[in-house]
Each structure stands twice: as structure tokens, then as C-alpha cells.
Amino acid sequence: MELTKIICDAGILGAGGAGFPTHVKVNCKAQYVLANGAECEPLLRVDQQVMQVDAAAVVRGIRAVKEFVGAEHAVICLKAHYHAAVDALKAEIGSADDVRLHLLETYYPAGDEQQIVYEVTGKVVPTGGLPLDVGAVVCNVSTLANIAAAIDGKKVIDKYVTVGGAVKTPMTLKVPVGISLTKLLEAAGGTTCDCAYIIGGPCMGMVVDTTDIPVTKTTGGILAIPKEHPLLQQKSPSLDLRLIKSVCCQCTMCTQMCPRNALGLNVQPHKAMRSLANGIDLLGDFNGIFSCCNCGICTYQACNFGLKPSQAMQTLKSAMASDGIRPRKEVFGAVSEGMGALKLPVSRLVGRLGLLQYDVPAPMQDKALAADCVRIKLHMGVGAPSVAVVATGDKVRKNQLVADIAEKKLGVKMHASISGTVTEVTQEYIEIRKVTK
């Protein structure tokens, strides 16, 4: 059976965050297949532990993709200080030369797809483009492990998630897709204070005020953050234009520290700030806005006045997309000669965020977390929502298909992560409950 069908039938999408359907991503020819195990965000521990405990599956997965796309190179990219993962991968690869490791420095955002492609290939993915434009396919290490499992007939019904921040026992858990985040926090002993929550990492994650939210195939972490912590205010999507007008001095530090700008992609947050405050005609060439990855360095590290250039960038990006403006596929200029000096040490960022006390191990738990009820969301990543193929009252078994890809749409299949009865089907999710005697 062709690998794309195996991947599609297993319901695999990018596990690293964006959630692009993997059967579409690998349906190509490429020179490089890159495994992203750099774990971009601070405090999260999933990727490094997956590579440590499931190195065989990661290597098997990248080999399968390499063969399918006809690549010359298969490279697993991870940070050099992930010593246990490095050792496990080296032992698995052995003396073979078809897969190699690329060890990254401990900087943020090392896990950014653009950074990894440039570090390995020396090429820059253009604005509005994909790694395939420079001959590369990038897959998260958990995605590759899922591909290896799919070859053995398994479906994606579980996810590894780090539970961290202000919890009693930080940990990384294997959980059924659709389990409530509340159950994960309970497994970690609960919070140590009154908290809000970030789904994902502290920089690019989304702030929520409830944990009655199901785990998806892209959920990498849930962080409990004390409600009085300044990070929550920094992550607020609101922008005070009067504050920007009165405080932003156009020092350009946000642009100077931008990793995408250093790649020659013309990402200039200081211009976004001045255009929002004083008129869109001051923006200049808008194309670089589309290359902003919202890493937040401009907000959390560069701006000494506590302003939010990253929010200005996202505001403009959304406005342009709503107006039907699309990016031109281009690389604006040369890679900065000082790019190495611009790499932000993760420890410095964690200190600036005020999260040093939470930068602790979150060990992988030996036993998977069980669930009596799951809600399988029908929209988990890029593309159209999946279409339910079950109805309320149906009995389903674990691994059974419960939602299919919409006809002629980009999407992913969904499977039951527990056996039980379908108790609710909405436009957003399918709820399954175990039958209790």
C-alpha cells in the first residue's frame, strides 16, 4: 500500500503545532527530509522524550518518508543538550549512513521550521513559500513516530502532552485524543495557586481561562500560569494605539532581533508599530509581514518599553488576509552576517519571561492516562473540518473511524480514542463515553 494512503488512513497530521495533513505534505519529491525535534518553546518536554523513549519509531518513520519522497538526505534535528535523546538515536542509527543527526544550539526559536531548513541546507524558504520550495520536507518527530506506527496498522488516537508551570508535579503524559485538559492537570496534582492556562508554549501558546478543553492531535503542552503573572498581560491580544504613539521611539530593536528578518525576509516589527499608530502608508513594503512566525521575541525580549510588536504584526497580517492580499514568493535580501550573534539563549528568554522557577524537568510517565469520556474535535489543524460518520447512540470501538475527510477538501480522518457510546455529535466535536456498569 502506498505510504500516503497508510498515513491518510491513520489520521496523521503535523504533531508539532500547525497540524498540516501529513499525507499531503509527503506526497512529493524532495532532496531533504528533516525531523524537527528541537522543541521550539521553553518549558515543553515532549519532543526530547519521544526521541528518547521511541527512537526506533522516529528513525523508522524518517526512513520511510525518505524512501517515499526519493530524498538524498534524512536528518534528525535536535538540541545538543538533549543528551539522552541523542544517545538513543545514535544507538538506533548505529553504523548506518542513511540517517544523520544535526545538533542545534540551545537558542530560541531553534525549532522554527525556517531556522532548521536554513541550518541544514543553507537555503532560505521564501515568504509565502514552503520548505519544499528549497527541496525539503519537515516533519515533527512525533509525526514520524506516528508514521512508523501507521505502517503497522495503528491509528493516531493518543498524544504526548507536557503539563507544567504552577502545578505540583510537572510531567509529560501519554493521553487519549479528546481527553479534557482538566484530567491532565489533576494527574499533575493540580495547581499551586489561582491560575490561567496556556495551551502550548509560553511564547506562541494560546491563553485560556478554562481547562474544559479536549486534547487534539496537535496539543503539545498545558501550562498553568499564576493569574497575576505579567506574561498573561503581555499575551493579551489588545493593542493600545495611544501607548504606541507616545512610547515607541522607533529604536528598531524589535527588528534587529527578529530571527526571520535575519534570514533576509524583511520582517520589520518597528514599521508595523509606526504604521498602526500613524498611518498605513508608513509601513513600506508589506510582504515581510507574511513571514512573521509570531515567535514573540520582539515583544518578550527586544522591547524595553513593554510594548507588543508581535501583536502589531499579527493585527496587520490578519487585516491584509481579510482584504485578500496575498504574499509574493520571495527572499528580500541576504542572510545577516551577524545571525549567529542574534541567537537568543533559551535560558535568557525564560528569565526575561519570569518563568525560571517553572523551567524544570517534566518526566515521561510510564503509564498512559485513561479517560471515561473524550470529545474528538472535528477541526484540529490546517484544512476543512472532518465529517462525522457516526451518530448519537452508536456503539464504537477504539481505533474505529468516527469522522472522515470532507469530499474534495484538505483534511484528516478521526478515530475513536476509547471504546464506548457516542453521546453527542455537534459541528465541533464527537463525544464518546465509556459504558459504566
N, C-alpha and C positions, 0 to 999 in steps of 0.2 A: 504494500500500500504506500502511496506517495506520502512523504513527510508532511506536506501541507494539510492533507486530509486527516492524518493522525492528530496533528496539532489542533485543527479546527474541531474535530470530534471530541477532543478532550477539554475544550473550552479554555484554551490558554490565551491570555493576554499579558502585556508587559507588567510584571510584578513590581517594577521599581517606582511606579507612581502615575505616569501618564496613561497607561493602560491601552496601548495600541494593539489591536488584534494581531497575534504573532503569526498566524497562518498567512496573513497578507504581507507582513514585514519580510518574511524569509522567502517569499515567492519571487526570487530574483537571482541575478548573478552578481557576485561581489569578489573583491580581492582579499578583503579582511573580514573576519568575524571576531568581534570584540565582546568579551564578557565583562559587564560592569559590576564589579564587586567592591567599589570604592566607598559605598555608603556615604553619599554626599553630606547628609545632615548630621550635626552633632547629636549626641545622646542616643541615637538609634544603633542597634547592635545586630540586626537581622542578617545582613549580607555576610558579615565576617563569620558568624556562627554557622550559617548554611554551608559556607565553603569548608568550614572545619569538620562538621559532622556528616556532610553529604558530598564530600569532594568527588567521590566516584560518579555521582549523578551529574554534577556540574561538568566534569570532564567528558563524560559520555554525551551529554547534551550538546556541548560545543563541537565535538567531533561530528555528530550527526548533522548539525547545521552547516559546518564547514564542507562536508561532503556534498550536501544537497545544493548549496549555492556555488560550488566549484571554487572555493576560496583557496588562495595560496597560504594564507596565514590565519591561525587561530590563536588569539591572545587573551589571557585572563588578566584583567587589570584590577589590582587591589593595593591598598596601602601597605608599605613595607613593615609597619609596626603591627600588622595583623599576624603575628608570628605563628600562632597555632594553625591558622588557615593556610599560610604559606607552606608550612611543613606538611600539612595534609595533602595539599595539591601537588607538591613536589613528589611526595611518595606515590601518589596516584599516577602521575605522568611518567615517573621513572626515567628510563633512558630514551623514551620515545622523543622524536623531534617534531611531531606534528602539532603539538600544543606547547606554548611557552607562557611564562608569567611576565607581566610588566609591573614593576613595583613603583608605586607613586609615593611622593612625599605627603606628609600629613598636613595638607592645606585645604582650605575651603574656597571654591567648590570643586574639589578634585573629582567628585562623582558626576559632575555635569557632563553630559554626552559630548558637548563641543570640546571640552578640555581633554577628555580621553581620546577622542579621534585625533586631535592635534598632537598629543603626546606620543601616540603610537605611530601615526602615519606621516606627521609633519604637514598635513593638509588642513585647511580651514573649511568647514561646512558653510556655504554661503547663506546670507539672510534669505529666509523663505525656502530654504532647501532642507535636505535630509542627509544623513551620513552616506547614504547610497550615492549621492552626487559626487562623492570623493572615493567611491569604491568600498564603503564599509557598511556592515550591518552590526548594530549594537544591541545586545540582549542582557537584561539583568541576570545575575547568577541564579536566582530563584526561578526565573523563566526557563533557563536551561535545564535546571533540575526537574522542572515540570515536563519538559520535552522528553527527557530520559524516562520519566515515569509513564508518559503517554505512549511511548514505544512499547511498553509492557502492558498497555491497555487501561491504564489508570486515568481517571478524570481529575480536574482541579476542583477539589472540594475542601481543601484545607489551606490555611495561610499562617505563616510565621509573623508574629507581631511583638514588638518591644513595648513593654509597659514601664514607663519611667517618670521622672520628675518627683513631685512630692507624694510618693507612695511609700508604704512601709517596707516593701520588699521588691525592688526593681527586678524585672525578669523578662525573658523572651519566651513566648508560648506558641505552640502549635495549636491552632483553633479551627473549628469548622467555619467555613464561609457562611456568613449570615448571623453568627452569634452576636449578641449585644455587647458593646464595649463595656457596659456595666459589669458583666461577668468577668471580663479581663481584669478590671480594677479590683473586684472582690478577690480574685485569685492572688493579686499582689498585696493583699492585706488592707486594701482601702487607702484613702488619702490621709495625710498627716495634718491637714488644715482645710479651710474652705477654699475650693479651687474652681478655676475654669479649666478647659481642656483644649489641647491642640492635637488634632488628628494629623499625624505625620511628624515632621521635624520642627524645631523651634523657629527656623527662618522661613521656610516655604510652606509649612503646615497651616491648616485652617483652624481658627478658634471657634469652639462651640461651647454652649453653656449646659449641655445635657450629654449624657453618655448612653441614652436610649437610641443608639445608632448602630446599625449592623456592620460588621466587618465585611469588606469587599475583597476581591482578588488583588487589589492594589494597596490595601491598608498596610502600612509598614510600622506604625507606632501610634500609641496614645500617651500623651504627656500631661500629667496633672501639674498645673501652674498656679501658685497662690494668687488669689484674686487681686491682691494689692501689688503684684509684681509689675514693674514698669514695662516689661516685654509685651504685656497684653495691650497697653496703650499704644505702643509702637506698631503693633499689628492691626490696630483699628483701621478700617478702610477709609475713614473720614479724612478729608483734607481741609485745612483752614487756609484759604487763599490769602486772607489778610496777614496771617502769620508768615506765609511765604514771602509776600511783598515786603514786609517790614524786617525780616530776619535774614533771608537768603542773600548772601553777599556775592554770589557767583564766584566762589573761590575755586570751583571746578574739582574739588577733592573727590566728589562722588564719581565724576567721570574718570579721573586719574586712577581710581582704584577698581574700576569696573573690569572684571575679567573678560567679558565679551568685547569691550572696547579695545582691550589689549590684543585681541585676536584680529583686529582690523575691521570690526563690524560696525563701527561708527555709532556705538551706543553711548549717548551723552545725556545722562540724567539732569545735569545742570541746565541744559537747554529746555528740557521738559518742564522744569520748575519755573523758568522765566516766562515760557510761553503760556502756561496756565495762569500765571499771575498778571501778565502784562500784554497778552495777545498772541494768538497762534502764529502770526507772521514771524515771530521771533524764534520759532522752532528750527527753522532752516530745513535741511533735508530730513524728511520724516522717516526714511526707510530703516534707519538704525533702531527705531522704536520696536520694530518687529523682532529684533534679535535679543531683546531683553528677556532673560530667563527667570526674572523675579527672584534671584538668589538673595537679595536684600542687603548685600554688602554696603551699598550706597546709604542705606538707612541705618543699619545696625552698627556699622564700623566707621564709615567715612565722614558722615555729617556730624560736626561738633556742636550743632545747634539743636539737635533733636528733631530735625525735620524728616520728612518721609519721601525722598526722591523716588523710591521704588513704587510707591502708591501713585505718584505723578505719572510714572511711566505706564503703569497698568491702566490708569484712567484714560490716557491718550490712546493706548493700544486698543482698548475696548471701543472708544469713540470712533477711531478710524475703521475698525472692523464693522461697526454698525453702519457707517457711511459707505460701505462697500469698497473701501480702499484695501488693496492687496499689496504685499511686499514685492519688490523687484528682487530677483535672484542674483545676488552679487556679493562680493567681498570688497569693502570700501577701500581698504588700504593694507599696508604691510603689518605683519605681526610686530608688536612692540619689542625692541631690543632689550628693554628692561622688564620683560614679562616675568622672569624668574624672581625678581625682587618684589613683584606685586602679589605673589602668592601669599595669602593670608593664613598664618598658622591657626589651626583649629583651636588650640588652647587659648590663643589671644582673643578669638571671637567668642568663645564660651565665657571668658572673663568679662568681656565687654557686654555680653547679654545678661550677666549676673546669674549664670547658671552653674558655676563651678561646683557647688555642693551637690548638684544632680548629675555631674559627669562621672558616673560610677558604673561598674560592671552590671550587666543585666543578664545573668547566666541563662542559658537554654535549659528549660525544664524537661526532664526525662519523659514525663507522662503528658500526653496530649489532653487538652481541656475538652470536656464533654459538654453537650448542650441538649436541653429538652425542647428548645424552640429556636428556630432560625428564621430570619427574613432574608431571602435571596433577592437582592436588588436587581432590577432588570436593566439598569444602566450603570455600568461600572467603569467605563473608560471612553476612549475615542470611538465615535460612531453612533449608530442608532440604538435605542433600547431593544432588548431581546423581547420576543413574543412568547407569552405563556402557552404551553401545550398541555397544561393540567388545569383542573377546575376545583373549586371548593368541594371538599368531601372525598376527593380522590386519595387512595392509599398509594404512597410512593416508597420506594426503597432507596437506600443510599447509593449514590452514583447514577441514579436514573435521570434522564433528560427531563427537565421541567420547563425550559424556555429555549426557543430556537432563534437563529438569526433572522431578522426581518427580510422578506424577499427582496433581493437585489440591493441590499444595504450592507454597509460596513458594520460588523458587529461580532458578537461572541455567544457561544452556547452556554447555558447554565444548567447545572446538575444539582440534585438534592444532596446536601452535605450530611443529612441524617435520614434515617427511615422513620416514617410516621404518616400523619394525615395532613393533607393540605387544608388549612383552616381559613385562609384568606388569599384572594388574588386581587391585586389592585394594579393600577397603571405603573406603580413604582416598585412593587415587590411581590414575592410569593412567600407566604408564611407557612411553615411546616412545624407541626408539633408531634412529639412522640406520644404514643398511646400509653396512658397510665392505667394500670390495673387496680 
